């Protein structure tokens, strides 16, 4: 809805003279006698212009209008801010819910992948959990790839540890006791016979 200032086509800080000029110009343009064939619309517009001028040309009424208009604008702006904050809060909540659901589905897929199930089983489990087909496909592919990379890393680590152990054993000298167990027992027997 247009303000009274907009109806007359003037700025909110217009002087009385500017308001009077704008009223005359708008009244001439919208007068029913000058709009033949469109008198009803012109008459309605002309009455709006006349009412706007009646309020804005009276300093006391203009002051009341400005104060009420300013209060309404503040209320409207506050309502818009509040609606925006509520919308943002809803969006954050919805995003968090989507992220939690996604994390839950990834966890489910990883559990089945770590149990040794193949990609098709993981995909089917996700579909059974009401997951969209494209998202289920993506999660299943990622879970299987991640599981396989973890397995390969574990196998490499085990091979490296085994290799390190073998190298260590090769470097350690064999003790006389380990090389000749009979000699070690004979040595112990002799130590026990001390006088």
N, C-alpha and C positions, 0 to 999 in steps of 0.2 A: 504494500500500500504506500502511495506517495505521501510525502510530508506536505504541509501547507506551503512551505517554501518551494518545493518542487512543483506544486500545482501552479504557482505563479511564475515559476522559472527564475527564481532569485536565490542568492546565497543566504545562508543562515545569519550572516552578519550584515545583511543589506540595510541601508538607511531607509528612513520613511519615504524619502523622495524616490529611491530606487524601487521600493515596493509599489508606490503609486503609479510610476511609469509602467512597471511590469503588469500591473492590474489592468490599466487602460489598454495596453497592447493585447493581452490575452482576452479581455472582454470583447474587444473588436473582432478578434480572430474567431471566437467561439459564439458570437451572438447569433441567435436563431434566425434573425432576418438576413444574415449574410451567408447562411448555410441552407439554401433552398434544396429541398428534397431530403435533407438530413437533419430536420428541425429537432426531432426528439433527442438524438444524441447530442446535438449542439446545445440544446436547452439544459440537459443534465450536466454537461461540462461547464456551461456558463454559470450554473448555480454553485458548482464546486469552487469556481474561481471567485465568485461573489462572497461565499462563506469564508474562504481563505483570506481574502482581503479584509473582511469585517474583523477577523481576529488579529491579523498581523498589523493592521493600521491602528489598532488601539493598544497603546503601550502596556497597560495593565493586563489585558487579555494575552498579549504576546509574551509577557513575562511568565504568566501562568502556563501557557502552552510550552514555552521553552523548558520550563522546569519539569513539567509532566513528561514531555518528550525525552528529556535527558534521563529522567528516572526510568522510563520505559526502555530506553536504549541500554542503560546499565543492566536492567533485569534481563533483557534479551541477550546481551553479550555474556552475562553470567550463565544463563541457561545454555547457550551455545558452548561455552567452556566446559560446563558440567557434562553435557551430552558427549563432547569430544573426549573428556577424561573417562567417562563410562565406556565409550566405544573402544578406547585404547586398552582399558582394563580387560574388557571382553576379549579383544584380540590377543592380548598377552596370555590370558587364561586358556584360550583355544589353542594357541601355539604350544604352550606347555603341555597341554593334554595330548596334542599330536606327537610331540617329541617323546613323551612318556610311553605312548602306545608304540611308537617306532622302536624305542629302546627295548620294550618288552618283547616285541617280535624278533628283534635281532638276538636277544638273549635266548629266546626259544629256538631260533635257527642254529645258534652256536651250540646249544646243548645237544641237539640232534646230530649236528655235524661231528661234535667231539665223541659221540657215541658210535661213530663209524657209519652213519647212514649216508647214502649218496645224495646228490643234488635233487633228484626227483622226489625223494622222500621228504627232504627238507621243504621243498616247494609245496608239496601236498599238505604238509603239516601247517604251513603258513596259510594256504587257501582255506583249510579247515578252521583256522583261527580268524576267519572273516577278513583276511587281508586282500586288498585289490591285487589282481593278477600281475600287473606290471611291477608293483612294489614287491610282491612276493618273489617274483623272478629275480629282481635286483638284490633283495636281501639274501635269497638262497645262493645266488652266484657269489656274492661277497663272503658269506659265511663259509662256504666250501673252500673258496680261494684262501681265506684267512686260516682256516683249519689246516689246509695242506701246507701252507707256508710255515705254520708253527710246527707241524710234524717234521718237515724237512729241516728246520732249524734244530729241533731236538735231536734228530738223527745225526746231523753234522756235529753237534756238541758231543754226543755219545762217542762218535768215531774219533773226534779229536782227543777226548779224554782217554779212550782206549789206546790210541796211538801214543799219547804222552806217557801212559803207564808202560807200554811196551818199550819205548825208548829208555825210560828210567830203569827198567829191569835189565836191559842190555848193557847199560853203563855201570850198574852195580857189580862189584866183584863178588864172586862166589866164595863164601867163607870155607875154611877148611872143614868146619863142622858139617856144613851142608854138602860138601863134596865127598866126605868120607864119614858116614854116620857110625861105622864100626870103630873107627879110630877115636871118634868123640866119646863113645861109650867106654872104650879102653882107657882113655885119659881120665875120665871121671872115676872109673874104678880104682885107678892108681892113686888118685887124690884122696879117695876115701880110706886107703890103706895106710895112711900116715901113722907113724908111731908116736 
